[in-house]
Every structure is written in structure tokens, then in C-alpha cells.
Amino acid sequence: MPTCCVIDGCRSPAPPDAPLDLCERHLVVAAEWASRELGAPDLLPAPCRLCGSRLGVRFPSGWLCAVCEWTHGELVDAELSPPRVDVVYYLRFEDRVKIGTSGNPRQRLAAIRHDDLLGFERGDRRLEHRRHAQFLDERFDRTEWFRLSDRLRAHIETVRCGAQDPWDLYARWLSEAAALRG
């Protein structure tokens, strides 16, 4: 069994599954130091006022949003309009998918009957028209609705970028746009 490698002469046993040869006491000291210096991932006490995320990083001095790095508790400047991020959305209703676009997806999606939001792709009307042409074989005549084919499913999985919730991607894009604005 390995022993603690701390220079002060500690010879306590190190847990066999520990990432370093440190005893439990020194592992706790290292973890506390790391959380002070690097922060500890945790849920924010309330949603971020800038992007709406609940993911945070806790420091002794306070919280930061893990998505947009907004300091929790700071007010958002009311004079700044929220950034606009155009998205192409993929909505499922039964066995059909609507491919549309919006600069305000929460409002737009609330107005469309659907079962699931399958994904977002950052882009405007030009990208939407390219997607309509790309999936022309699946398109229901003269609509924005498409048959949910294996090819369309694969494309949606690609644009999701592994995100479980498409709104997480949208929140990140909003926070990036806000950060670029200054």
C-alpha cells in the first residue's frame, strides 16, 4: 500500500484509488486549496441574470456563472438590450420536423405547436434556406415541415454538439454575444 508523499515526513497510508500518493488528510488540504484557487463547480443560488444558466463556480469571494462568467448578484445594465442571436431551430411534432429560424426563439417556439425541441443551429434565413434545400427529399410540399428521416436525425445530432438541452447552447451563444459586445 502506498504511503503519503508529503515532504514533512507524513507516512500515513494513501488510499489505493487516490489520484496522488497523499493520505486522506493531505487530500482534503489539497482539495480545499484547489477550490479556493480554482473554484468549485456548483449550482448557482438562482439563475444567472444574464444567460439564465444554473451552473456556477463557487469561490470564497462569491459566485460566477459557469456559462457566461457573469458575477452572480450583479445587476444587468437595463440600458443594454439583450444581444440578438439568430438560430435555425428543429422542432418535432409527431413524425415531422419543422426547420425554421428566429432571433427570439423562446417567443417563436411558444407560438408553434410541437412535441420536442430537437436542436438549434446558429444561423439566419440563408442557413435555413440551405437546410430546406439540403433536406428537399424529406420536405412536405411548400412547407417548412420535413419527414423525420435517418439523414435528418443524423444532422440534428451533429448540430446539437452533444448538448442534452438545446437551450444550453443558446444560452452560451447569448453570453458569448454579450461578452463580445463588451
TIZA-154715 format. One record per residue (C-alpha): z, y, x; residue in one letter; residue number from 1. Coordinates in pm, whole numbers, plus 32768, in hexadecimal, padded with zeros to 4 digits. Each point is the difference from the previous one (the first is absolute). Last residue first. Layout:
BEGIN
ATOM     z     y     x  resn  resi
ATOM     Z     Y     X     A   NUM
...
This chain:
BEGIN
ATOM     z     y     x  resn  resi
ATOM  769B  915B  78D8     G   182
ATOM  7ECA  7F9D  7F3E     R   181
ATOM  7FE3  7EC9  80D8     L   180
ATOM  8160  7F99  7F98     A   179
ATOM  7FB0  802E  7E8E     A   178
ATOM  7EC2  7F30  8021     A   177
ATOM  80BF  7EEE  80B8     E   176
ATOM  810D  8007  7EF1     S   175
ATOM  7EFA  7FDF  7EEE     L   174
ATOM  7F51  7EE3  80B7     W   173
ATOM  814D  7F4B  802C     R   172
ATOM  8053  802A  7E8F     A   171
ATOM  7EA7  7F74  7FA4     Y   170
ATOM  8036  7ED3  80E0     L   169
ATOM  8154  7FBE  7F5D     D   168
ATOM  7F61  802D  7EA7     W   167
ATOM  7F1E  7ED8  8049     P   166
ATOM  8134  7F1C  7FF9     D   165
ATOM  8000  7EC1  80D1     Q   164
ATOM  7F46  80AD  811A     A   163
ATOM  7F38  7F0E  80DB     G   162
ATOM  7EF0  8100  8044     C   161
ATOM  7FBC  801F  7E89     R   160
ATOM  7E97  8055  8056     V   159
ATOM  7FC2  7EA0  8085     T   158
ATOM  80A2  7F51  7ED6     E   157
ATOM  7F25  80D1  7F18     I   156
ATOM  7EC7  7F94  80BE     H   155
ATOM  8061  7E91  7FEA     A   154
ATOM  803B  801E  7E88     R   153
ATOM  7EAB  80A6  7FD6     L   152
ATOM  7F56  7EE0  80B7     R   151
ATOM  80C6  7EFB  7F3E     D   150
ATOM  7F88  80A2  7EBF     S   149
ATOM  80C4  80D6  7F0A     L   148
ATOM  7EDD  806E  7F24     R   147
ATOM  7FD3  8179  8019     F   146
ATOM  804E  8130  7F2C     W   145
ATOM  7F88  815F  8057     E   144
ATOM  7F01  7FEA  7EE9     T   143
ATOM  7E86  800C  7FDB     R   142
ATOM  7FD2  7E84  7FE1     D   141
ATOM  8132  7F34  8065     F   140
ATOM  7FFB  7FF6  817B     R   139
ATOM  802A  7EBD  80C7     E   138
ATOM  7EA2  8005  809B     D   137
ATOM  8025  8176  8048     L   136
ATOM  8133  7FC2  80DC     F   135
ATOM  7F87  80C5  812E     Q   134
ATOM  7F53  8102  7F24     A   133
ATOM  8142  804C  7F40     H   132
ATOM  80BA  7FFF  814B     R   131
ATOM  7F0D  80FF  8091     R   130
ATOM  8029  80D7  7EC6     H   129
ATOM  817D  7FFA  802B     E   128
ATOM  7FD9  805C  816E     L   127
ATOM  7F33  8133  7FA2     R   126
ATOM  80F2  8054  7EE6     R   125
ATOM  8128  801F  80F1     D   124
ATOM  80B5  7F24  80FB     G   123
ATOM  8143  7F57  806A     R   122
ATOM  7FFF  7EA4  7F6D     E   121
ATOM  8101  7F9E  7F00     F   120
ATOM  8056  7EA7  7F7F     G   119
ATOM  8033  7F02  7EEC     L   118
ATOM  80A8  80DB  7EFB     L   117
ATOM  8049  7F04  7EF2     D   116
ATOM  7FDB  7FC8  7E87     D   115
ATOM  7F2D  812D  7FA3     H   114
ATOM  7FCE  8106  7EF0     R   113
ATOM  7F9E  8144  80A4     I   112
ATOM  80B6  814C  7FC5     A   111
ATOM  812F  7FAF  80D7     A   110
ATOM  7F0F  7FA5  8117     L   109
ATOM  7F77  8161  8005     R   108
ATOM  8154  80AE  8008     Q   107
ATOM  8088  7F26  8115     R   106
ATOM  7EAF  8007  80B7     P   105
ATOM  7FE7  817A  802C     N   104
ATOM  7ED6  8036  80E6     G   103
ATOM  7F49  7EEE  7F45     S   102
ATOM  7EF9  7EF5  8029     T   101
ATOM  7F89  7ED4  7F3D     G   100
ATOM  7FBF  7E8C  8028     I    99
ATOM  806C  7F4C  7EC5     K    98
ATOM  8037  7E8B  8023     V    97
ATOM  7FC6  7EFA  7EF4     R    96
ATOM  80A2  7EAF  7FB6     D    95
ATOM  8121  8089  7F2C     E    94
ATOM  8017  816F  805E     F    93
ATOM  8013  8030  8177     R    92
ATOM  7FFD  8156  80A2     L    91
ATOM  7F65  8050  8152     Y    90
ATOM  802C  8167  8071     Y    89
ATOM  7F2B  80DC  80E0     V    88
ATOM  80E4  810B  8086     V    87
ATOM  7FFA  8177  8037     D    86
ATOM  8130  808E  80B1     V    85
ATOM  8069  815B  7F98     R    84
ATOM  812E  8094  80AD     P    83
ATOM  811C  8078  7F25     P    82
ATOM  7FF8  8177  7FC4     S    81
ATOM  80DD  80C0  80EC     L    80
ATOM  80C1  8119  7F5C     E    79
ATOM  8113  7F0F  7F94     A    78
ATOM  8058  7FB8  816B     D    77
ATOM  8095  7EA3  7FEF     V    76
ATOM  8179  8006  8012     L    75
ATOM  80AE  7F49  8119     E    74
ATOM  80EC  7EEC  7F8D     G    73
ATOM  7F59  7EE9  80C3     H    72
ATOM  7F47  8086  812E     T    71
ATOM  7E90  7FB6  7FCA     W    70
ATOM  7F86  7EF4  80F2     E    69
ATOM  7ED2  7FAD  7F21     C    68
ATOM  802B  7E87  7FCD     V    67
ATOM  8157  7FAF  8095     A    66
ATOM  809B  812C  7F50     C    65
ATOM  8108  808C  80E8     L    64
ATOM  8178  7FF1  7FCA     W    63
ATOM  812A  80B1  8096     G    62
ATOM  80AD  805D  8148     S    61
ATOM  808E  7EA2  8041     P    60
ATOM  7E9D  7F7F  7FC9     F    59
ATOM  7F7D  7F3A  7ED6     R    58
ATOM  7E8D  7FB1  7FE8     V    57
ATOM  7F6F  7FFA  7EA4     G    56
ATOM  7F2B  7F41  7F08     L    55
ATOM  801F  8081  7E99     R    54
ATOM  7EAC  80AB  8006     S    53
ATOM  7FB5  8121  7F13     G    52
ATOM  7F1D  80C0  80F0     C    51
ATOM  80A4  8157  8025     L    50
ATOM  8148  7FE7  7F43     R    49
ATOM  804D  7EAE  809C     C    48
ATOM  809F  7F1C  7EFC     P    47
ATOM  817E  7FFE  7FF6     A    46
ATOM  8111  7F6E  80E4     P    45
ATOM  7EE9  7F92  80EA     L    44
ATOM  7FEB  7E88  8034     L    43
ATOM  804A  7F8C  8162     D    42
ATOM  7F63  7FE4  8157     P    41
ATOM  80FC  805A  810F     A    40
ATOM  7FC5  811E  80ED     G    39
ATOM  7F7B  7FF4  8164     L    38
ATOM  811B  80A0  80C8     E    37
ATOM  8129  7FCA  7F19     R    36
ATOM  7F77  7EB3  7F7D     S    35
ATOM  7FBD  7F8A  8164     A    34
ATOM  8160  8058  8076     W    33
ATOM  809C  7F45  7EDB     E    32
ATOM  7F24  7ED1  8043     A    31
ATOM  805A  7FFE  8174     A    30
ATOM  8177  8013  7FB5     V    29
ATOM  7FDB  7EE8  7EFE     V    28
ATOM  7F44  7F26  80FC     L    27
ATOM  8114  804B  80FE     H    26
ATOM  810D  7F75  7F18     R    25
ATOM  7F29  7ED2  7FA1     E    24
ATOM  7FCB  7F9C  816A     C    23
ATOM  7EBD  806C  80A6     L    22
ATOM  7EEE  7F27  8097     D    21
ATOM  7EEC  80AE  7F43     L    20
ATOM  7F3D  7FA6  7EC4     P    19
ATOM  8130  7F44  7F7B     A    18
ATOM  7FB7  7EA0  7F78     D    17
ATOM  80E4  7F4D  80FA     P    16
ATOM  8121  80EF  7FBB     P    15
ATOM  807E  8087  814E     A    14
ATOM  8147  7F6D  8080     P    13
ATOM  80F9  80F5  8090     S    12
ATOM  7FE7  803A  8178     R    11
ATOM  802D  8179  7FFE     C    10
ATOM  7FFE  8070  816A     G     9
ATOM  7FB7  8171  7FCE     D     8
ATOM  7E8F  7FB5  8048     I     7
ATOM  7FB1  7F82  7EA3     V     6
ATOM  7F48  7EB2  8012     C     5
ATOM  80C9  7F4D  7EF1     C     4
ATOM  7FFF  7E87  8031     T     3
ATOM  7EF2  7F02  7FB4     P     2
ATOM  805E  7EAA  7F70     M     1
